[in-house]
Amino acid sequence: MSDLAYLHEVYQAMQSGNRTFMQAAKESMYFYTGGYGTGQWDSSDISKLRAEGRPPLQLNIILPKVNLVTGIERQGRTSYRARPVEMNDDNEAKLITSLLYHLENNQSLNNVFSRVFKDGVITGRGWVDLCVEAGEYFDSKISIRRESWMNVLMDPEATTPDCSQWGRLARTKLISISKAKNMFPDALRDVKNAEDIQESLIGEESLTGIQLGDKYKNVDPNYGFKRMEAYNMDAHRKKIRIIELWEREYEKEFYLVNPQTGRFSQEGFKTKRKANEAIRSIMERPEMEVAPVELNVVSKSVPKTYVTVFAGARVLQEKTPNPYKHNQFPLIPFFYTFEDSGDNVETFGMVENLKDPQREKNKRRSQALDIINRSPKGGGIFTGNKVTADQMNRASANGEWIGIPGFKGRISDFMSQWSNQHTALVPTIASFEQRSDFDAKEISGATDPMMGIATSSTESGLAAQTRIRQGMNTLMEQMENLVTC
């Protein structure tokens, strides 16, 4: 039986390791979409601006740059083709190529990969879910679809983008109670409300009795029952959180090897005795009398993947070996940028480094507009009885110059003119705003050559093509990451 405390500790450790990315990724998505007019501002800044009567302007310079990069990926789409690796792989390669064409026509694979690429451009990570599902006519069908970056937690100890080297991977979703009971009828047979998953089945471990923090030092000691309750379910929407935890373990197996060719058998054996029995079975074949082959037994440490599914205090699926022969995690990652900084790994998209230029542009435009709105439209203050009370009110309220026909008076009658000296700051603010536009181009790599903007009216077509190709070099690594994911 699976250790419920162990499962929750592992999952919380993965949450802790992915927390910085998740917060930055969510903010990046708001910077791209605009968050309905407030996504690019901090809540404290919005409150301050509104208290001062200033609008939180958003002049989105990130969205067109992201769309440019994703448009380049869509423009460079190619058809799928499987290539043989060994001499006898030709027929299999042709079969796989035909299968890929079939999947493309039925599932629009290009659109799936383009959407995953867009997730990577914005947040830094995109995920492809590859699985086999039940078909319409009691057969099986291959399903390739996008998985949201918000639902997947990568191994916090990963040092390579190759997930075949990771120790863990987790996927989580809030699912309606009715759907969850249909998927796991035995484990959830007594669940009627979302709160019921916090109580275990009879004879099983309860969440209230779990002591966390013994196995993983980075587990929050305050990670108690109430916090788990808030995360594990949404009672208002009648949904529960299903957690799918994939783990990779290394086990010793025995393989058959041909010492002359160095080739190993595709499948291993749990014991050496079973491997020797397999050799004896092979040697009894008629073809072995014509062309005998020498076979030996060797042991290897091989990775094996397992999956456990749980929700709250319920283990919905006990630890089970990977049902797929490829023995890999079913989620394939795409990283826009994957950098190992030594102490930790940083994965980020294009938007991450565009946040400061975007903030600068928004704040400078809001500041300039506020100065212009608050500046007087001209006017002055006169001494004595040179103007009427109504004229003075108009001058004070609307900032108007008051014309006095036939006025003749000394210069001392004019006391002072309202100051407009602060309006000279507007050109300076505008120059800072223009600089943020330039910085955004340089940081994102979406420069004028990539956008097809000519440097001069006399530029030749050949020169323009050369500049565009040169500008494409800034995205070479990201495009290769998509191909190899």
C-alpha positions, 0 to 999 in steps of 0.5 A, a space after each residue: 500500500 502506498 505511503 500517503 505521507 510520503 506522497 504528500 511530502 514528495 508533491 509539496 517538495 515539487 511544489 516548492 521547487 517550482 514555486 518561483 517559476 509558477 509565479 513568474 509564469 503567471 505574471 508573464 501570461 498577464 503581461 502578454 494578455 494584459 489581464 483585462 487592463 490591469 495585468 501589467 501593474 502591481 496591485 499597490 501601484 494600481 491603488 495609488 494611481 486610482 487614489 490620485 485620479 490617474 489611469 493605469 495605462 497599458 500600452 502592450 508592446 509584448 503581445 506583438 513581439 510574442 505573436 511575431 515569434 510564434 508567427 515565424 514558427 508557424 510560417 516554418 512548419 514542415 511535414 512529418 517524416 520518420 527516418 530509419 536508424 538501423 538497416 532494418 528500420 525502413 519499413 517501420 519508418 514508412 509505417 510511422 510516417 503514414 501514421 504521423 500523416 494520419 494523426 496530423 489530419 485528425 488531430 492537427 498536430 501542427 496546431 498542437 505543437 504551435 500552441 506548446 511553442 507559444 506557451 514556451 515563448 510566454 512562460 518558458 515551458 510547454 508540455 505535450 501529452 502523448 498517450 493511448 486512449 480507448 477508441 470509438 470501436 473498442 480499439 485504441 488510438 494515439 492521442 497527442 495534445 497540449 497540457 497546460 504549463 500550470 498543471 505540470 511540475 518538473 523534477 526540482 533536481 533536474 539539471 537537463 531538459 531531457 526528461 528521460 534523466 529526471 527522477 520525478 514528474 507530477 501532473 495535477 488537475 481539479 476535476 468534478 466529483 462525478 468525473 472523478 468517481 467515473 475514473 476511480 469508482 472503487 476509491 471514491 465510492 463513498 464520496 458525495 461532497 468535495 470534503 469527503 476526500 479528506 477522510 480516508 476509507 475504513 482501515 486506511 491512513 487519515 490526513 489528520 494523522 499524517 506527520 510531514 517533514 521527516 523525509 524532505 527538509 524543504 517541506 514546510 513545517 506549517 503544511 498542515 491539514 487545513 492548508 491541504 484541505 484548501 488545496 485539495 478541493 474546491 467545495 464551491 465548484 464541487 471539484 477535487 484535485 487529482 495528483 498524478 505522480 510519476 517516479 523513475 527508479 533503477 532496478 537490476 535486470 539480466 539481459 542476453 548479449 551476443 559477444 560477437 556483435 555486442 547487441 543486447 536483448 530488447 527485454 530484460 529478465 528479473 532473475 538470472 535463472 529466467 535469462 538462462 532458461 531463455 537462452 536454452 529455449 533459443 538454442 532449441 530452435 531449428 535455425 540454431 543447428 544451421 547457424 549457432 549463435 553464442 549468447 551470454 547473460 549480463 546484468 544491468 541497472 535499468 530505469 523503470 518508471 511508475 505512476 501513483 494517483 492520489 487525491 487528499 486522503 485517498 490513493 486512487 491508483 496504487 504504485 503501478 509500472 508504466 503501461 507503455 513499453 517506451 518506459 518514459 514519462 507521458 509528458 514531453 517538455 519544451 523549454 524556450 530557455 533552460 539554463 543551469 545557474 549552478 545552484 538551480 535551473 532557470 526556465 523562462 520565456 521571452 516575456 520574462 525579460 520584457 517586463 521591465 521595459 513594459 513597466 517603464 513604458 506604462 509608467 512614463 505614459 501615465 506620468 506624462 498624461 497626468 502632467 498634461 492633464 494637470 497643467 493649466 491652460 494659461 491664465 493669470 491673477 490680476 490685482 485690484 478691480 480689473 476683472 469681475 468676480 465671474 471672470 476670476 472664477 472662470 480663470 481659476 476653474 478653467 485656466 482661461 485667459 480673461 480678455 478685458 476690452 480697452 484695458 489700460 493699466 500698469 504692469 503691476 496690475 498683473 501679479 503673476 502668470 500660472 506656471 507651466 514650467 513643469 510641462 517641459 518634463 513631458 519631452 524628457 518622459 517621452 524620450 524615456 518611453 521611446 527608449 523602452 521601446 528600443 530596449 524591448 526590441 533588443 531584449 526580445 530579439 524581435 528587431 526591425 529586420 525580423 519585423 521587415 522594417 527597412 533601414 532606408 528607402 534605398 535598401 535593395 531586396 537582397 539586403 533586406 533578405 540578408 538582414 531578415 536571415 541575420 535577425 532569425 539567428 536570435 531564435 535559432 536555439 529556441 527553434 531547435 529546442 522545439 524540434 528536439 523536444 
